């Protein structure tokens, strides 16, 4: 699971903006943001760089997921 959608909101940016910066389609970025699909490690690091955050801040810990169940 990732936090791309939440971080975009925190940064005041849109999925369309991120798609343009990544050179990916809006549909692909939307799939990442809705956790229907996970980006590769390389793309995750590129997203983090674009958003000026650490890559680890885009990832939801398995511990957090297990605690929610």
MIDOSE-1310 file (N, C-alpha, C; in nm, 2 decimals, decimal comma, always signed):
residues 69
xxxx	+0,08/-0,12/+0,00/+0,00/+0,00/+0,00/+0,09/+0,12/+0,00; +0,04/+0,23/-0,06/+0,11/+0,35/-0,07/+0,03/+0,47/-0,02; +0,09/+0,58/+0,00/+0,03/+0,71/+0,04/+0,03/+0,82/-0,06; +0,04/+0,78/-0,19/+0,06/+0,88/-0,30/-0,06/+0,98/-0,29
xxxx	-0,18/+0,93/-0,29/-0,29/+1,02/-0,29/-0,29/+1,12/-0,17; -0,26/+1,07/-0,05/-0,26/+1,16/+0,07/-0,15/+1,26/+0,05; -0,03/+1,22/+0,00/+0,08/+1,32/-0,01/+0,05/+1,42/-0,11; -0,01/+1,38/-0,22/-0,05/+1,48/-0,32/-0,14/+1,59/-0,26
xxxx	-0,24/+1,54/-0,18/-0,33/+1,64/-0,11/-0,25/+1,73/-0,02; -0,16/+1,67/+0,06/-0,08/+1,75/+0,15/+0,01/+1,85/+0,08; +0,05/+1,82/-0,04/+0,14/+1,91/-0,12/+0,06/+2,00/-0,21; -0,07/+1,98/-0,21/-0,16/+2,07/-0,29/-0,14/+2,04/-0,44
xxxx	-0,11/+1,92/-0,48/-0,09/+1,88/-0,62/-0,20/+1,78/-0,66; -0,21/+1,77/-0,80/-0,31/+1,68/-0,85/-0,24/+1,55/-0,91; -0,32/+1,45/-0,94/-0,27/+1,33/-1,01/-0,23/+1,37/-1,15; -0,30/+1,46/-1,21/-0,27/+1,50/-1,35/-0,13/+1,57/-1,35
xxxx	-0,10/+1,65/-1,25/+0,03/+1,72/-1,24/+0,14/+1,61/-1,23; +0,12/+1,51/-1,14/+0,21/+1,41/-1,12/+0,23/+1,32/-1,24; +0,13/+1,29/-1,31/+0,14/+1,22/-1,44/+0,22/+1,29/-1,54; +0,21/+1,42/-1,55/+0,29/+1,49/-1,65/+0,44/+1,49/-1,60
xxxx	+0,46/+1,51/-1,47/+0,60/+1,51/-1,42/+0,67/+1,37/-1,44; +0,59/+1,27/-1,43/+0,64/+1,13/-1,44/+0,65/+1,09/-1,58; +0,58/+1,15/-1,67/+0,57/+1,10/-1,81/+0,48/+0,98/-1,82; +0,39/+0,97/-1,73/+0,30/+0,85/-1,73/+0,16/+0,90/-1,76
xxxx	+0,07/+0,81/-1,79/-0,07/+0,85/-1,82/-0,14/+0,88/-1,68; -0,25/+0,96/-1,69/-0,33/+0,99/-1,57/-0,38/+0,86/-1,52; -0,43/+0,77/-1,61/-0,48/+0,64/-1,56/-0,39/+0,56/-1,48; -0,26/+0,56/-1,52/-0,16/+0,48/-1,44/-0,14/+0,55/-1,30
xxxx	-0,12/+0,68/-1,30/-0,10/+0,75/-1,17/-0,23/+0,73/-1,08; -0,34/+0,73/-1,14/-0,47/+0,71/-1,07/-0,47/+0,57/-1,01; -0,42/+0,47/-1,08/-0,41/+0,34/-1,03/-0,32/+0,33/-0,91; -0,21/+0,40/-0,92/-0,11/+0,41/-0,81/-0,18/+0,47/-0,69
xxxx	-0,25/+0,59/-0,71/-0,31/+0,66/-0,60/-0,42/+0,59/-0,53; -0,49/+0,51/-0,61/-0,60/+0,43/-0,55/-0,56/+0,29/-0,50; -0,43/+0,26/-0,51/-0,37/+0,14/-0,46/-0,43/+0,02/-0,54; -0,47/+0,04/-0,66/-0,51/-0,07/-0,75/-0,38/-0,14/-0,81
xxxx	-0,28/-0,06/-0,82/-0,15/-0,10/-0,87/-0,04/-0,03/-0,80; +0,07/-0,10/-0,78/+0,18/-0,04/-0,70/+0,29/-0,01/-0,80; +0,35/+0,11/-0,78/+0,46/+0,15/-0,87/+0,59/+0,07/-0,84; +0,67/+0,05/-0,94/+0,80/-0,01/-0,92/+0,88/+0,07/-0,82
xxxx	+0,99/+0,01/-0,77/+1,07/+0,09/-0,67/+1,13/+0,21/-0,74; +1,17/+0,20/-0,87/+1,23/+0,31/-0,94/+1,13/+0,42/-0,95; +1,00/+0,39/-0,99/+0,90/+0,49/-1,00/+0,87/+0,55/-0,86; +0,86/+0,47/-0,76/+0,84/+0,52/-0,63/+0,94/+0,62/-0,59
xxxx	+1,07/+0,60/-0,61/+1,17/+0,69/-0,58/+1,16/+0,82/-0,67; +1,12/+0,80/-0,79/+1,10/+0,92/-0,88/+0,98/+1,01/-0,83; +0,88/+0,94/-0,79/+0,76/+1,02/-0,73/+0,81/+1,09/-0,60; +0,88/+1,02/-0,52/+0,93/+1,09/-0,40/+1,02/+1,21/-0,43
xxxx	+1,10/+1,20/-0,53/+1,19/+1,31/-0,57/+1,10/+1,43/-0,62; +1,01/+1,40/-0,70/+0,92/+1,50/-0,76/+0,84/+1,57/-0,64; +0,80/+1,49/-0,54/+0,72/+1,55/-0,43/+0,81/+1,60/-0,32; +0,94/+1,59/-0,34/+1,04/+1,64/-0,24/+1,02/+1,58/-0,10
xxxx	+1,01/+1,45/-0,10/+0,99/+1,37/+0,03/+1,08/+1,25/+0,02; +1,09/+1,18/+0,13/+1,16/+1,05/+0,13/+1,07/+0,94/+0,08; +1,12/+0,85/+0,00/+1,04/+0,74/-0,05/+0,97/+0,66/+0,05; +1,03/+0,64/+0,17/+0,97/+0,57/+0,28/+0,84/+0,64/+0,32
xxxx	+0,83/+0,77/+0,30/+0,71/+0,84/+0,34/+0,59/+0,81/+0,25; +0,61/+0,74/+0,14/+0,51/+0,71/+0,05/+0,45/+0,57/+0,07; +0,52/+0,50/+0,16/+0,48/+0,35/+0,19/+0,41/+0,34/+0,32; +0,31/+0,26/+0,32/+0,23/+0,22/+0,44/+0,30/+0,10/+0,50
xxxx	+0,34/+0,10/+0,62/+0,40/-0,01/+0,68/+0,31/-0,13/+0,70; +0,36/-0,25/+0,68/+0,28/-0,37/+0,70/+0,23/-0,38/+0,85; +0,30/-0,32/+0,94/+0,26/-0,32/+1,08/+0,13/-0,24/+1,10; +0,13/-0,13/+1,02/+0,01/-0,04/+1,03/-0,11/-0,11/+0,97
xxxx	-0,09/-0,19/+0,86/-0,20/-0,26/+0,80/-0,25/-0,37/+0,89; -0,16/-0,44/+0,95/-0,21/-0,55/+1,04/-0,28/-0,49/+1,16; -0,24/-0,37/+1,21/-0,31/-0,31/+1,33/-0,45/-0,27/+1,29; -0,47/-0,24/+1,17/-0,61/-0,19/+1,12/-0,70/-0,31/+1,11
x	-0,66/-0,43/+1,10/-0,74/-0,54/+1,08/-0,81/-0,59/+1,20
